[in-house]
């Protein structure tokens, strides 16, 4: 049995689920999800994969992993032993270390794992999706206004404000990467490659977005709020091209874009902390600015 911990917003949940699905398929084991974090985690909309994509998986937690006869296996390292006492059952627990996936989890013969991390890379997603994005099919459609907007040479621009500028911890890790210079250069790149592009802006901080793009013409999508905020990702995926932020939300909006000739522009740096492995986050076919 594979039990995967789900935490964070929709983009993070998608990365986690895709990796857990890949791992469960690889080991021919049942996948269950630990959703207990959402009991006290109020920053996002809770578990969204069922509502947005119809993904309904049995829930479990670390305690339900079958106990092992042996002591801590290879996957228990010093970092993991410092976690809470729930993990001291005789079972395999794997915690991703700084966005780097240790190959031991694939080679280890144990089949029961409690797994947690963010797993932001398409290396495993592509093996599950297999080019047709069938893992994540949105359970929604565009309205007539949205169809009209996106029928042009639409270019989705995602601007992440909110916690990236107001939360000191997130600002230190993610802030100031996708700044005015980044968006100016990315817009110029699109304009050199696309005839008459129509820029569609998505943001969780509308005033910040307006100030950032004050010199450019764009249409702001401002009607997807609260429980409907996931529709911004859906609409990003329906645009012809994408300029993303260092955010898993817009990463997925661009990744699920089915336009065969899409141009995706992403920041060359994802974190301000060099200790995090950033090498596998951006697909090679995307342009890095």
C-alpha positions as CSV (number, residue, x, y, z in Angstrom):
1,X,0.0,0.0,0.0
2,X,1.2,3.5,-0.8
3,X,-0.1,6.3,1.4
4,X,0.7,9.8,0.0
5,X,0.4,13.0,2.1
6,X,-1.5,15.8,0.3
7,X,-0.9,19.4,1.4
8,X,-1.0,22.8,-0.2
9,X,-3.1,24.3,-3.0
10,X,-4.3,22.8,-6.2
11,X,-1.0,22.9,-8.1
12,X,0.9,21.2,-5.3
13,X,-1.8,18.6,-4.9
14,X,-1.5,17.7,-8.6
15,X,2.2,17.3,-8.4
16,X,1.9,15.1,-5.3
17,X,-0.9,12.9,-6.7
18,X,0.9,12.4,-10.0
19,X,4.0,11.2,-8.2
20,X,2.1,8.9,-5.8
21,X,0.2,7.5,-8.8
22,X,3.4,6.8,-10.6
23,X,4.9,5.1,-7.5
24,X,1.8,3.0,-6.9
25,X,1.8,1.8,-10.5
26,X,5.5,1.1,-10.4
27,X,5.1,-1.1,-7.3
28,X,1.6,-2.5,-8.3
29,X,0.3,-1.3,-4.9
30,X,-2.9,0.4,-3.9
31,X,-2.8,4.2,-3.5
32,X,-4.4,5.9,-0.6
33,X,-4.2,9.6,0.4
34,X,-3.6,11.2,3.7
35,X,-5.8,14.3,3.8
36,X,-5.5,15.0,7.5
37,X,-3.5,18.2,7.0
38,X,-6.6,19.9,5.8
39,X,-8.3,19.6,9.2
40,X,-6.2,22.5,10.4
41,X,-4.9,24.0,7.1
42,X,-7.0,26.9,6.1
43,X,-4.8,28.8,3.6
44,X,-6.3,27.1,0.5
45,X,-9.6,25.5,-0.6
46,X,-8.9,22.1,1.0
47,X,-8.7,18.9,-1.0
48,X,-9.6,20.0,-4.6
49,X,-8.7,17.0,-6.8
50,X,-12.1,15.4,-6.5
51,X,-14.1,18.6,-7.2
52,X,-11.8,19.8,-10.1
53,X,-10.9,16.4,-11.7
54,X,-13.2,13.8,-10.1
55,X,-10.2,12.1,-8.4
56,X,-11.7,10.2,-5.5
57,X,-9.2,8.0,-3.6
58,X,-9.5,6.2,-0.3
59,X,-8.0,8.1,2.6
60,X,-5.5,6.8,5.1
61,X,-2.6,8.1,7.3
62,X,0.8,7.1,8.6
63,X,-0.6,4.9,11.3
64,X,-2.5,2.7,8.9
65,X,0.6,1.5,7.0
66,X,1.2,-2.1,7.8
67,X,3.8,-2.7,10.5
68,X,7.1,-4.3,9.4
69,X,9.0,-7.1,11.2
70,X,12.3,-5.4,10.6
71,X,13.6,-2.2,12.1
72,X,13.9,1.1,10.2
73,X,14.7,0.3,6.5
74,X,17.1,2.1,4.2
75,X,14.7,4.9,3.5
76,X,14.8,6.1,7.2
77,X,17.5,8.7,7.4
78,X,18.5,11.0,10.2
79,X,16.1,13.7,8.9
80,X,13.1,11.4,8.9
81,X,13.8,10.1,12.4
82,X,13.3,13.5,13.8
83,X,9.7,13.6,12.7
84,X,6.7,13.0,15.0
85,X,6.2,9.7,16.8
86,X,3.5,8.6,14.3
87,X,6.3,7.6,12.0
88,X,8.1,5.3,14.4
89,X,6.1,2.3,13.3
90,X,8.1,-0.4,11.6
91,X,7.2,0.8,8.1
92,X,8.9,2.7,5.2
93,X,8.6,6.4,5.4
94,X,10.0,8.6,2.6
95,X,10.2,12.4,2.9
96,X,11.4,14.3,-0.1
97,X,14.6,16.2,0.6
98,X,14.8,19.7,-0.9
99,X,13.0,18.8,-4.1
100,X,15.4,16.0,-4.8
101,X,14.0,12.5,-5.3
102,X,16.3,9.8,-4.1
103,X,16.3,6.8,-6.5
104,X,16.3,4.4,-3.5
105,X,12.6,4.7,-3.3
106,X,12.2,3.1,-6.7
107,X,14.8,0.4,-6.1
108,X,13.8,-0.6,-2.6
109,X,12.0,-3.9,-2.4
110,X,9.6,-2.8,0.3
111,X,6.1,-2.2,-1.0
112,X,4.5,-0.3,1.8
113,X,5.4,3.4,2.0
114,X,4.2,6.6,3.6
115,X,5.4,9.3,1.3
116,X,5.4,13.1,1.6
117,X,6.9,15.9,-0.4
118,X,6.1,18.3,-3.3
119,X,7.7,16.4,-6.3
120,X,7.7,19.3,-8.7
121,X,9.0,17.8,-11.9
122,X,7.4,16.4,-15.1
123,X,9.8,13.4,-15.1
124,X,7.2,11.2,-13.4
125,X,4.1,13.1,-14.5
126,X,4.9,12.4,-18.2
127,X,5.0,8.7,-17.5
128,X,1.5,8.8,-16.1
129,X,-0.1,11.3,-18.5
130,X,1.7,9.8,-21.5
131,X,1.1,12.9,-23.6
132,X,-2.7,13.1,-23.5
133,X,-3.2,14.7,-20.1
134,X,-5.7,12.0,-19.3
135,X,-4.7,12.1,-15.6
136,X,-6.2,15.6,-15.1
137,X,-9.4,16.3,-17.1
138,X,-11.2,19.4,-15.9
139,X,-14.8,18.9,-15.0
140,X,-15.8,22.4,-16.3
141,X,-16.4,24.3,-19.5
142,X,-15.9,27.8,-20.8
143,X,-18.8,30.3,-21.0
144,X,-19.4,32.4,-24.1
145,X,-17.4,35.4,-22.9
146,X,-14.4,33.2,-22.1
147,X,-14.6,31.4,-25.4
148,X,-14.5,34.8,-27.2
149,X,-11.5,36.0,-25.2
150,X,-9.5,32.8,-25.7
151,X,-10.3,32.3,-29.4
152,X,-7.7,35.0,-30.3
153,X,-3.9,34.5,-30.1
154,X,-4.4,34.4,-26.3
155,X,-1.4,34.4,-24.0
156,X,-2.0,33.6,-20.4
157,X,0.0,35.6,-17.9
158,X,0.0,34.5,-14.3
159,X,1.1,36.9,-11.6
160,X,1.4,35.6,-8.1
161,X,1.1,38.3,-5.5
162,X,-0.6,37.7,-2.2
163,X,1.6,35.5,0.0
164,X,4.6,36.0,-2.3
165,X,4.7,39.7,-1.2
166,X,2.9,39.7,2.2
167,X,4.1,36.5,3.9
168,X,7.7,37.0,5.0
169,X,8.6,33.3,4.7
170,X,7.1,32.9,1.2
171,X,8.5,36.3,0.1
172,X,12.0,35.1,1.2
173,X,11.7,31.9,-0.8
174,X,9.7,33.0,-3.9
175,X,9.5,36.7,-3.9
176,X,11.0,39.2,-6.5
177,X,11.8,36.4,-9.0
178,X,8.9,37.2,-11.4
179,X,9.3,40.9,-11.3
180,X,8.7,43.7,-13.8
181,X,11.9,42.9,-15.7
182,X,10.8,39.2,-16.0
183,X,7.3,40.0,-17.4
184,X,8.6,42.8,-19.7
185,X,11.2,40.4,-21.2
186,X,8.7,37.6,-21.5
187,X,6.1,39.8,-23.2
188,X,8.7,41.0,-25.6
189,X,9.7,37.4,-26.4
190,X,6.0,36.5,-27.1
191,X,5.6,39.6,-29.3
192,X,8.6,38.5,-31.4
193,X,7.1,35.1,-32.0
194,X,3.4,35.6,-32.1
195,X,1.4,37.9,-34.4
196,X,-1.1,40.1,-32.6
197,X,-1.0,38.4,-29.2
198,X,-3.8,39.0,-26.8
199,X,-2.6,39.0,-23.2
200,X,-5.0,37.5,-20.6
201,X,-3.9,38.1,-17.0
202,X,-4.7,35.9,-14.0
203,X,-3.7,36.9,-10.5
204,X,-4.6,36.4,-6.9
205,X,-3.6,40.1,-6.3
206,X,-5.3,42.2,-9.0
207,X,-3.9,45.6,-7.9
208,X,-0.4,44.2,-7.8
209,X,-0.9,42.7,-11.3
210,X,-2.2,46.0,-12.7
211,X,0.8,47.9,-11.3
212,X,3.2,45.3,-12.6
213,X,1.8,45.5,-16.2
214,X,0.8,49.1,-16.2
215,X,2.5,49.8,-19.6
216,X,0.9,46.9,-21.4
217,X,-2.6,46.2,-22.8
218,X,-4.3,43.1,-21.3
219,X,-7.5,41.6,-20.2
220,X,-7.8,40.8,-16.5
221,X,-9.8,37.7,-15.5
222,X,-11.2,38.7,-12.2
223,X,-14.4,36.6,-11.8
224,X,-13.0,33.3,-10.4
225,X,-13.0,33.7,-6.6
226,X,-12.9,31.4,-3.6
227,X,-14.1,27.8,-4.4
228,X,-14.1,28.8,-8.1
229,X,-10.5,29.9,-8.2
230,X,-9.4,26.7,-9.9
231,X,-11.1,27.9,-13.0
232,X,-8.2,30.3,-13.6
233,X,-6.0,27.2,-14.1
234,X,-8.5,25.8,-16.5
235,X,-8.6,29.0,-18.5
236,X,-4.8,29.2,-18.6
237,X,-4.8,25.7,-20.1
238,X,-7.2,26.9,-22.8
239,X,-5.0,29.8,-23.9
240,X,-2.7,29.4,-26.9
241,X,0.5,30.3,-25.0
242,X,1.6,30.9,-21.4
243,X,3.8,33.1,-19.4
244,X,4.0,31.5,-16.0
245,X,5.1,32.6,-12.5
246,X,7.2,30.5,-10.2
247,X,4.0,28.9,-9.0
248,X,2.8,25.3,-9.4
249,X,-0.7,26.7,-10.2
250,X,0.4,28.4,-13.5
251,X,3.0,25.6,-14.1
252,X,0.0,23.2,-14.5
253,X,-2.0,25.7,-16.5
254,X,0.8,25.7,-19.1
255,X,1.5,22.0,-18.8
256,X,-2.1,21.1,-19.5
257,X,-2.3,23.4,-22.5
258,X,-3.0,21.1,-25.5
259,X,-1.9,23.5,-28.2
260,X,0.7,21.7,-30.2
261,X,2.4,24.9,-31.1
262,X,2.3,26.5,-27.6
263,X,5.0,28.8,-26.4
264,X,5.6,28.6,-22.6
265,X,7.9,31.1,-20.9
266,X,9.0,30.4,-17.4
267,X,11.4,32.0,-14.9
268,X,14.9,30.5,-15.0
269,X,15.0,30.6,-11.2
270,X,12.2,29.1,-9.1
271,X,13.5,29.6,-5.5
272,X,15.7,32.2,-3.9
273,X,17.3,29.5,-1.8
274,X,20.1,27.7,-3.8
275,X,19.9,24.7,-1.5
276,X,16.7,23.6,-3.3
277,X,17.2,21.5,-6.4
278,X,15.6,23.4,-9.3
279,X,17.0,21.5,-12.2
280,X,14.0,19.4,-13.0
281,X,11.1,21.8,-12.4
282,X,10.9,23.4,-15.9
283,X,10.5,21.1,-18.9
284,X,13.3,21.5,-21.5
285,X,10.9,22.6,-24.3
286,X,9.9,25.7,-22.3
287,X,11.7,29.0,-22.7
288,X,13.4,30.3,-19.6
289,X,13.7,34.0,-19.0
